[in-house]
Amino acid sequence: IFVKTTAPLAIGTGLVLTFAPPGSESFKLEGQVAWINPVRPNGDNPNPGMGLRFVNLRPDDRERLVEVVRTIAYVREPS
């Protein structure tokens, strides 16, 4: 998952993600920073942040997360 932030954590940092997608019960999942896209001084980076990898993901949480992602990916407002 990508988290947009101007202060990304160091690669390898562990954390707990708590979030509630619209129309779904909240998640509380363990993650680890997999990569970062830092703020650049010259301003040529419009999307600073970090990529997080889920760790110790239980099968039922994975299934629910995949379903939420599918819903978000396929139910978009018309352009």
N, C-alpha and C positions, 0 to 999 in steps of 0.2 A: 504494500500500500504506500502511496506517496503522501507525505505530510508537508504542506507548504509552510516554510518558516524562514526567517532571516537569521536564525541562530540554530542551525542543525547540530545535533550531537555527534560525537566522534563515532566513526565506524566501529562496530562491535559492541557499542553500548546497549545494555539490556534495559527494557522498560515495560510498563504495563499500559496497554491501550484500552481506554474506555470510551466507547462511542455508541450512539443510538441513531441508526439510519431511519429516515422517515418511514413510518408504517411497520417498524420492526422493533422487537424488544432489544434492549441494549446488550452490547458485547463488552466483555472484560477479558482481554487476551494478552498473552506474553508476546513480546516482539524483540527484535534486535536490529540496530541500524546496519543496513547492508551497503548503502552507498550514500554519498551526499552530493548536492549541487549547490556549492556555496555562493554567497553574494559576491559579486565581482565589483571591484572599485570603480571600473569604468561604466557600470550600469548596463552592460550588454546581456544580463541574465534576468529575464522577466519572471522566471520560475525557480527561485531558490528554495531549497528544502532538502528532504532526506527520504530515501526509500527504506521501508521497514519490511523485514521478513518475519512472519509469524513463527513462533517456536512453541513446542509442546502443545500443538493444536489438537484438541480432541476431535474424533471423527464427527460427532454431532455438531460441534461448533463449526467445523470445516464445511459441512453440508449446508448449514444455515447461512454461513458467510457467502458461499458460492451462489446460493439462491438470491441473496440480497444484491450481489454484484450483477447477476443476470437481470434482475428486475430494473436496476438503475441503468444498465447498459442498453436495454431494449425499450424502456418506457421513457422516452425523451420528448420534450416539447418540440413541436414542428418548427423548423427554421424559418 
